[in-house]
Amino acid sequence: MENLFPEIPAESAGLLTLTRISPETYRAIAPAVKDGALHVDGEAIELNAENSRKVAAAVSRLRRAIPGKTVSRETRSTISAGAR
């Protein structure tokens, strides 16, 4: 797959396939991405398809912490679907 966002390291590409985030959002949450996992609230969530809902929920929490950012409609529906 071609890397459409060259500023995003290949090891973090899983985040792009699991969530729809802009390069701006990625840059804001990049410190939480380490060793193929998203680190949020003391939890390391591996970036893989099995964890897609957990990753989406974690990205949503991180987005809320970004000044001026809002949670996308798609992320809200993913979180709601996971709560069922």
OpenMM code with the backbone's topology and positions (N, CA, C; nanometers):
from openmm import Vec3, app, unit

residues = "MET GLU ASN LEU PHE PRO GLU ILE PRO ALA GLU SER ALA GLY LEU LEU THR LEU THR ARG ILE SER PRO GLU THR TYR ARG ALA ILE ALA PRO ALA VAL LYS ASP GLY ALA LEU HIS VAL ASP GLY GLU ALA ILE GLU LEU ASN ALA GLU ASN SER ARG LYS VAL ALA ALA ALA VAL SER ARG LEU ARG ARG ALA ILE PRO GLY LYS THR VAL SER ARG GLU THR ARG SER THR ILE SER ALA GLY ALA ARG".split()
positions = [
    Vec3(0.0841, -0.1176, 0.0000),
    Vec3(0.0000, 0.0000, 0.0000),
    Vec3(0.0889, 0.1242, 0.0000),
    Vec3(0.0527, 0.2205, -0.0810),
    Vec3(0.1278, 0.3452, -0.0892),
    Vec3(0.1008, 0.4287, 0.0362),
    Vec3(0.2062, 0.4864, 0.0904),
    Vec3(0.1918, 0.5711, 0.2087),
    Vec3(0.1505, 0.7106, 0.1641),
    Vec3(0.0237, 0.7441, 0.1877),
    Vec3(-0.0285, 0.8741, 0.1465),
    Vec3(0.0145, 0.9855, 0.2400),
    Vec3(0.0624, 0.9493, 0.3586),
    Vec3(0.1069, 1.0458, 0.4564),
    Vec3(0.2517, 1.0157, 0.4919),
    Vec3(0.3466, 1.0667, 0.4152),
    Vec3(0.4875, 1.0318, 0.4372),
    Vec3(0.5393, 1.0692, 0.5755),
    Vec3(0.4740, 1.1627, 0.6439),
    Vec3(0.5216, 1.2005, 0.7766),
    Vec3(0.4851, 1.0971, 0.8828),
    Vec3(0.3996, 1.0023, 0.8471),
    Vec3(0.3592, 0.8989, 0.9415),
    Vec3(0.4467, 0.7761, 0.9198),
    Vec3(0.5179, 0.7329, 1.0229),
    Vec3(0.6065, 0.6173, 1.0093),
    Vec3(0.5303, 0.4915, 0.9690),
    Vec3(0.5957, 0.4042, 0.8923),
    Vec3(0.5322, 0.2809, 0.8453),
    Vec3(0.4804, 0.1966, 0.9614),
    Vec3(0.5502, 0.1967, 1.0740),
    Vec3(0.5061, 0.1163, 1.1888),
    Vec3(0.3737, 0.1646, 1.2470),
    Vec3(0.3349, 0.2868, 1.2155),
    Vec3(0.2089, 0.3421, 1.2647),
    Vec3(0.0982, 0.3350, 1.1604),
    Vec3(0.1269, 0.2776, 1.0444),
    Vec3(0.0284, 0.2719, 0.9362),
    Vec3(-0.0978, 0.1977, 0.9784),
    Vec3(-0.0856, 0.1042, 1.0724),
    Vec3(-0.2030, 0.0323, 1.1210),
    Vec3(-0.3090, 0.1251, 1.1765),
    Vec3(-0.2658, 0.2337, 1.2362),
    Vec3(-0.3597, 0.3303, 1.2908),
    Vec3(-0.4444, 0.3912, 1.1799),
    Vec3(-0.3820, 0.4165, 1.0657),
    Vec3(-0.4557, 0.4751, 0.9538),
    Vec3(-0.5560, 0.3772, 0.8948),
    Vec3(-0.5232, 0.2484, 0.8953),
    Vec3(-0.6161, 0.1508, 0.8387),
    Vec3(-0.7315, 0.1207, 0.9338),
    Vec3(-0.7132, 0.1453, 1.0632),
    Vec3(-0.8168, 0.1167, 1.1617),
    Vec3(-0.9076, 0.2360, 1.1891),
    Vec3(-0.8585, 0.3556, 1.1665),
    Vec3(-0.9373, 0.4762, 1.1932),
    Vec3(-0.9172, 0.5747, 1.0796),
    Vec3(-1.0073, 0.6649, 1.0680),
    Vec3(-0.9923, 0.7719, 0.9685),
    Vec3(-0.9447, 0.8955, 1.0423),
    Vec3(-0.8173, 0.9200, 1.0331),
    Vec3(-0.7627, 1.0384, 1.0976),
    Vec3(-0.6822, 1.1177, 0.9972),
    Vec3(-0.6789, 1.2452, 1.0195),
    Vec3(-0.6016, 1.3341, 0.9334),
    Vec3(-0.4564, 1.3343, 0.9804),
    Vec3(-0.3665, 1.3775, 0.8936),
    Vec3(-0.2268, 1.3908, 0.9376),
    Vec3(-0.2154, 1.4832, 1.0591),
    Vec3(-0.2991, 1.5870, 1.0651),
    Vec3(-0.2975, 1.6796, 1.1785),
    Vec3(-0.3325, 1.6063, 1.3088),
    Vec3(-0.4363, 1.5247, 1.3038),
    Vec3(-0.4748, 1.4483, 1.4221),
    Vec3(-0.3664, 1.3483, 1.4579),
    Vec3(-0.3104, 1.2813, 1.3567),
    Vec3(-0.2028, 1.1850, 1.3851),
    Vec3(-0.0875, 1.2547, 1.4574),
    Vec3(-0.0471, 1.3705, 1.4080),
    Vec3(0.0644, 1.4416, 1.4718),
    Vec3(0.0331, 1.4716, 1.6185),
    Vec3(-0.0933, 1.5034, 1.6468),
    Vec3(-0.1315, 1.5358, 1.7840),
    Vec3(-0.1288, 1.4131, 1.8750),
    Vec3(-0.1624, 1.2955, 1.8215),
    Vec3(-0.1653, 1.1760, 1.9056),
    Vec3(-0.0421, 1.0880, 1.8890),
    Vec3(0.0487, 1.1250, 1.7996),
    Vec3(0.1685, 1.0444, 1.7717),
    Vec3(0.2479, 1.0040, 1.8959),
    Vec3(0.2599, 1.0899, 1.9968),
    Vec3(0.3346, 1.0466, 2.1156),
    Vec3(0.2732, 0.9238, 2.1845),
    Vec3(0.1459, 0.8971, 2.1591),
    Vec3(0.0797, 0.7816, 2.2204),
    Vec3(0.0982, 0.6537, 2.1382),
    Vec3(0.1604, 0.6640, 2.0198),
    Vec3(0.1815, 0.5479, 1.9334),
    Vec3(0.3265, 0.5026, 1.9477),
    Vec3(0.3426, 0.3819, 2.0042),
    Vec3(0.4770, 0.3273, 2.0251),
    Vec3(0.4744, 0.1773, 2.0057),
    Vec3(0.5742, 0.1258, 1.9386),
    Vec3(0.5920, -0.0193, 1.9251),
    Vec3(0.4665, -0.0904, 1.8740),
    Vec3(0.3997, -0.0322, 1.7747),
    Vec3(0.2833, -0.0969, 1.7147),
    Vec3(0.1593, -0.0968, 1.8018),
    Vec3(0.1570, -0.0076, 1.9013),
    Vec3(0.0408, 0.0000, 1.9902),
    Vec3(0.0061, 0.1447, 2.0196),
    Vec3(-0.1203, 0.1665, 2.0526),
    Vec3(-0.1683, 0.2971, 2.0936),
    Vec3(-0.1780, 0.2936, 2.2459),
    Vec3(-0.1052, 0.3819, 2.3121),
    Vec3(-0.0985, 0.3836, 2.4581),
    Vec3(-0.1908, 0.4926, 2.5115),
    Vec3(-0.2987, 0.4495, 2.5788),
    Vec3(-0.3993, 0.5426, 2.6302),
    Vec3(-0.4445, 0.4958, 2.7678),
    Vec3(-0.4471, 0.5874, 2.8608),
    Vec3(-0.4966, 0.5594, 2.9959),
    Vec3(-0.4308, 0.4359, 3.0575),
    Vec3(-0.3012, 0.4221, 3.0377),
    Vec3(-0.2271, 0.3106, 3.0960),
    Vec3(-0.2427, 0.1789, 3.0228),
    Vec3(-0.3144, 0.1773, 2.9125),
    Vec3(-0.3361, 0.0553, 2.8346),
    Vec3(-0.2634, 0.0668, 2.7012),
    Vec3(-0.1988, -0.0425, 2.6593),
    Vec3(-0.1353, -0.0494, 2.5279),
    Vec3(-0.2271, -0.1312, 2.4380),
    Vec3(-0.2862, -0.0662, 2.3375),
    Vec3(-0.3799, -0.1326, 2.2472),
    Vec3(-0.3063, -0.1612, 2.1168),
    Vec3(-0.2835, -0.2896, 2.0891),
    Vec3(-0.2119, -0.3282, 1.9678),
    Vec3(-0.2906, -0.2835, 1.8450),
    Vec3(-0.2187, -0.2312, 1.7455),
    Vec3(-0.2824, -0.1806, 1.6242),
    Vec3(-0.3064, -0.2970, 1.5280),
    Vec3(-0.4203, -0.3640, 1.5469),
    Vec3(-0.4584, -0.4729, 1.4570),
    Vec3(-0.6102, -0.4739, 1.4423),
    Vec3(-0.6583, -0.5516, 1.3449),
    Vec3(-0.8010, -0.5535, 1.3126),
    Vec3(-0.8868, -0.5986, 1.4310),
    Vec3(-0.8363, -0.6917, 1.5112),
    Vec3(-0.9134, -0.7401, 1.6253),
    Vec3(-0.9423, -0.6294, 1.7263),
    Vec3(-0.8560, -0.5302, 1.7321),
    Vec3(-0.8713, -0.4210, 1.8281),
    Vec3(-0.9285, -0.2942, 1.7656),
    Vec3(-0.9861, -0.3045, 1.6478),
    Vec3(-1.0289, -0.1836, 1.5761),
    Vec3(-1.1258, -0.0980, 1.6574),
    Vec3(-1.2193, -0.1592, 1.7281),
    Vec3(-1.3146, -0.0798, 1.8072),
    Vec3(-1.2450, -0.0132, 1.9252),
    Vec3(-1.1552, -0.0859, 1.9901),
    Vec3(-1.0813, -0.0279, 2.1027),
    Vec3(-0.9941, 0.0875, 2.0547),
    Vec3(-0.9306, 0.0688, 1.9387),
    Vec3(-0.8454, 0.1742, 1.8831),
    Vec3(-0.9304, 0.2968, 1.8507),
    Vec3(-1.0457, 0.2756, 1.7872),
    Vec3(-1.1332, 0.3890, 1.7527),
    Vec3(-1.1779, 0.4635, 1.8781),
    Vec3(-1.2127, 0.3901, 1.9824),
    Vec3(-1.2557, 0.4545, 2.1070),
    Vec3(-1.1404, 0.5316, 2.1707),
    Vec3(-1.0205, 0.4736, 2.1666),
    Vec3(-0.9035, 0.5409, 2.2246),
    Vec3(-0.8693, 0.6667, 2.1463),
    Vec3(-0.8761, 0.6590, 2.0141),
    Vec3(-0.8484, 0.7766, 1.9308),
    Vec3(-0.9508, 0.8851, 1.9616),
    Vec3(-1.0753, 0.8449, 1.9825),
    Vec3(-1.1795, 0.9416, 2.0178),
    Vec3(-1.1454, 1.0132, 2.1481),
    Vec3(-1.1011, 0.9364, 2.2484),
    Vec3(-1.0626, 0.9990, 2.3756),
    Vec3(-0.9462, 1.0957, 2.3559),
    Vec3(-0.8490, 1.0546, 2.2751),
    Vec3(-0.7339, 1.1415, 2.2507),
    Vec3(-0.7752, 1.2671, 2.1735),
    Vec3(-0.8666, 1.2500, 2.0778),
    Vec3(-0.9139, 1.3658, 2.0005),
    Vec3(-0.9799, 1.4692, 2.0909),
    Vec3(-1.0559, 1.4216, 2.1892),
    Vec3(-1.1233, 1.5145, 2.2801),
    Vec3(-1.0241, 1.6011, 2.3563),
    Vec3(-0.9027, 1.5508, 2.3721),
    Vec3(-0.7994, 1.6245, 2.4452),
    Vec3(-0.7282, 1.7261, 2.3566),
    Vec3(-0.7530, 1.7205, 2.2253),
    Vec3(-0.6894, 1.8140, 2.1320),
    Vec3(-0.7741, 1.9408, 2.1273),
    Vec3(-0.7172, 2.0552, 2.1617),
    Vec3(-0.7938, 2.1799, 2.1567),
    Vec3(-0.8515, 2.2056, 2.0176),
    Vec3(-0.9802, 2.2349, 2.0116),
    Vec3(-1.0444, 2.2694, 1.8848),
    Vec3(-1.0873, 2.1506, 1.8021),
    Vec3(-1.0635, 2.0269, 1.8481),
    Vec3(-1.1033, 1.9077, 1.7727),
    Vec3(-1.2338, 1.8538, 1.8270),
    Vec3(-1.3139, 1.7936, 1.7383),
    Vec3(-1.4373, 1.7279, 1.7802),
    Vec3(-1.4326, 1.5824, 1.7353),
    Vec3(-1.5155, 1.5011, 1.7942),
    Vec3(-1.5225, 1.3602, 1.7586),
    Vec3(-1.6042, 1.3467, 1.6318),
    Vec3(-1.5550, 1.2661, 1.5367),
    Vec3(-1.6267, 1.2491, 1.4112),
    Vec3(-1.7536, 1.1679, 1.4318),
    Vec3(-1.8484, 1.1844, 1.3423),
    Vec3(-1.9730, 1.1095, 1.3465),
    Vec3(-1.9452, 0.9598, 1.3364),
    Vec3(-1.8504, 0.9214, 1.2509),
    Vec3(-1.8155, 0.7798, 1.2331),
    Vec3(-1.7587, 0.7205, 1.3618),
    Vec3(-1.6731, 0.7947, 1.4298),
    Vec3(-1.6162, 0.7457, 1.5542),
    Vec3(-1.7243, 0.7295, 1.6593),
    Vec3(-1.8183, 0.8246, 1.6669),
    Vec3(-1.9285, 0.8133, 1.7620),
    Vec3(-2.0106, 0.6882, 1.7355),
    Vec3(-2.0400, 0.6595, 1.6065),
    Vec3(-2.1204, 0.5414, 1.5756),
    Vec3(-2.0431, 0.4137, 1.6056),
    Vec3(-1.9122, 0.4141, 1.5864),
    Vec3(-1.8306, 0.2973, 1.6188),
    Vec3(-1.8333, 0.2714, 1.7687),
    Vec3(-1.8199, 0.3774, 1.8469),
    Vec3(-1.8230, 0.3643, 1.9920),
    Vec3(-1.9609, 0.3150, 2.0370),
    Vec3(-2.0662, 0.3704, 1.9784),
    Vec3(-2.2017, 0.3287, 2.0146),
    Vec3(-2.2251, 0.1826, 1.9804),
    Vec3(-2.1772, 0.1393, 1.8656),
    Vec3(-2.1944, 0.0002, 1.8243),
    Vec3(-2.1207, -0.0930, 1.9195),
    Vec3(-2.0071, -0.0511, 1.9687),
    Vec3(-1.9294, -0.1326, 2.0619),
    Vec3(-1.9957, -0.1441, 2.1971),
    Vec3(-2.0807, -0.0494, 2.2307),
    Vec3(-2.1463, -0.0493, 2.3619),
    Vec3(-2.2688, -0.1411, 2.3644),
    Vec3(-2.3118, -0.1859, 2.2505),
    Vec3(-2.4319, -0.2694, 2.2439),
    Vec3(-2.4075, -0.4077, 2.2934),
] * unit.nanometer
topology = app.Topology()
chain = topology.addChain("A")
for resn in residues:
    res = topology.addResidue(resn, chain)
    for name in ("N", "CA", "C"):
        topology.addAtom(name, app.Element.getBySymbol(name[0]), res)
